[in-house]
């Protein structure tokens, strides 16, 4: 049984085209859609990398969790996830319904803005 976070067609049509193709060096043994599905499973469930059920997430060529983390880290460093998210949002902008969202105008006070050694101790 293979876990599916998103439909395979959605991953292949919407996410994989935004991923860079390897030019040299390490070529993945598994399809990029399965690697992305594995990463999305990890992000959705919050499971630790070492406990990722890779045998259930890959169809034929099972990668180790280290290989999946390698791809995740590589795409994070190059801001691939952020670029992909922005492209997906801009493509589907008309489908978003933000009518029920509330946005605050006031800014949050930064805790780091206080001076050192000036803690309130309740009058002590």
C-alpha positions as CSV (number, residue, x, y, z in Angstrom):
1,X,0.0,0.0,0.0
2,X,1.4,3.4,-1.0
3,X,0.4,6.5,1.0
4,X,-0.7,9.5,-1.1
5,X,-0.6,13.0,0.4
6,X,-1.7,14.6,-2.9
7,X,-2.9,13.0,-6.1
8,X,0.1,11.9,-8.2
9,X,-1.2,13.9,-11.2
10,X,-1.3,17.1,-9.2
11,X,2.2,16.5,-8.0
12,X,3.5,15.8,-11.5
13,X,1.6,18.7,-13.2
14,X,1.9,21.4,-10.5
15,X,5.1,20.8,-8.4
16,X,7.6,18.6,-10.4
17,X,7.8,21.2,-13.3
18,X,9.1,23.7,-10.8
19,X,11.9,21.4,-9.5
20,X,15.3,21.7,-11.1
21,X,16.4,18.8,-13.2
22,X,19.8,17.3,-12.1
23,X,22.5,18.2,-14.6
24,X,25.3,16.0,-13.2
25,X,26.2,13.9,-10.2
26,X,23.4,12.3,-8.2
27,X,20.4,11.2,-10.2
28,X,17.4,10.0,-8.1
29,X,16.5,6.3,-8.5
30,X,12.9,7.0,-7.7
31,X,10.6,9.4,-9.7
32,X,10.5,13.0,-8.4
33,X,6.8,12.8,-7.8
34,X,7.3,10.0,-5.3
35,X,10.1,12.0,-3.6
36,X,7.8,15.0,-3.3
37,X,5.0,12.9,-2.0
38,X,7.4,11.5,0.7
39,X,8.4,15.0,1.7
40,X,4.8,16.2,1.8
41,X,4.0,13.2,4.0
42,X,6.8,14.2,6.4
43,X,5.6,17.8,6.5
44,X,2.0,16.8,7.0
45,X,2.5,14.3,9.7
46,X,5.5,15.8,11.5
47,X,7.2,12.4,11.7
48,X,10.9,12.4,12.3
49,X,13.1,11.7,9.3
50,X,14.4,8.5,10.7
51,X,10.9,7.1,11.2
52,X,9.7,8.0,7.7
53,X,7.8,5.0,6.3
54,X,9.7,4.9,3.1
55,X,8.7,1.4,2.1
56,X,5.0,2.6,2.1
57,X,5.8,5.8,0.3
58,X,7.6,4.4,-2.7
59,X,6.2,2.1,-5.4
60,X,9.3,0.4,-6.8
61,X,12.7,1.9,-5.9
62,X,12.7,2.5,-2.2
63,X,14.9,5.4,-1.1
64,X,16.3,5.8,2.4
65,X,15.2,8.7,4.5
66,X,18.6,10.2,4.1
67,X,18.1,10.4,0.3
68,X,14.7,12.0,0.8
69,X,16.2,14.5,3.3
70,X,19.0,15.2,0.8
71,X,16.5,16.4,-1.8
72,X,14.4,18.3,0.7
73,X,17.5,20.1,2.0
74,X,18.8,20.9,-1.4
75,X,15.5,22.4,-2.5
76,X,15.2,24.4,0.7
77,X,18.7,25.9,0.3
78,X,17.9,26.9,-3.3
79,X,14.4,28.3,-2.3
80,X,12.7,25.9,-4.6
81,X,9.8,25.3,-2.2
82,X,9.2,29.1,-1.8
83,X,9.3,29.7,-5.6
84,X,6.9,26.7,-6.1
85,X,4.5,28.0,-3.5
86,X,4.5,31.5,-5.0
87,X,3.8,30.1,-8.5
88,X,1.0,27.9,-7.2
89,X,-0.6,30.9,-5.4
90,X,-0.3,33.2,-8.3
91,X,-1.7,30.6,-10.7
92,X,-4.7,29.8,-8.4
93,X,-5.2,33.3,-7.1
94,X,-8.8,33.5,-8.4
95,X,-9.7,30.3,-6.5
96,X,-8.7,31.7,-3.1
97,X,-11.4,32.9,-0.8
98,X,-10.0,35.2,1.8
99,X,-13.4,36.7,2.9
100,X,-13.3,35.0,6.3
101,X,-9.7,35.9,7.1
102,X,-8.9,38.7,9.5
103,X,-5.7,40.6,9.2
104,X,-4.3,42.6,12.1
105,X,-3.0,46.1,11.4
106,X,-1.1,46.6,14.6
107,X,2.4,45.2,14.7
108,X,3.6,42.8,17.3
109,X,6.0,44.0,20.0
110,X,9.3,42.3,19.7
111,X,10.6,40.6,22.9
112,X,14.2,41.2,21.8
113,X,13.7,44.9,21.9
114,X,14.0,45.1,25.7
115,X,17.2,46.1,27.5
116,X,19.3,43.6,29.2
117,X,19.0,43.2,32.9
118,X,15.7,45.1,33.1
119,X,13.3,42.4,34.1
120,X,10.3,43.1,36.2
121,X,10.3,40.9,39.3
122,X,7.0,41.9,40.8
123,X,8.5,44.6,43.0
124,X,11.5,42.7,44.2
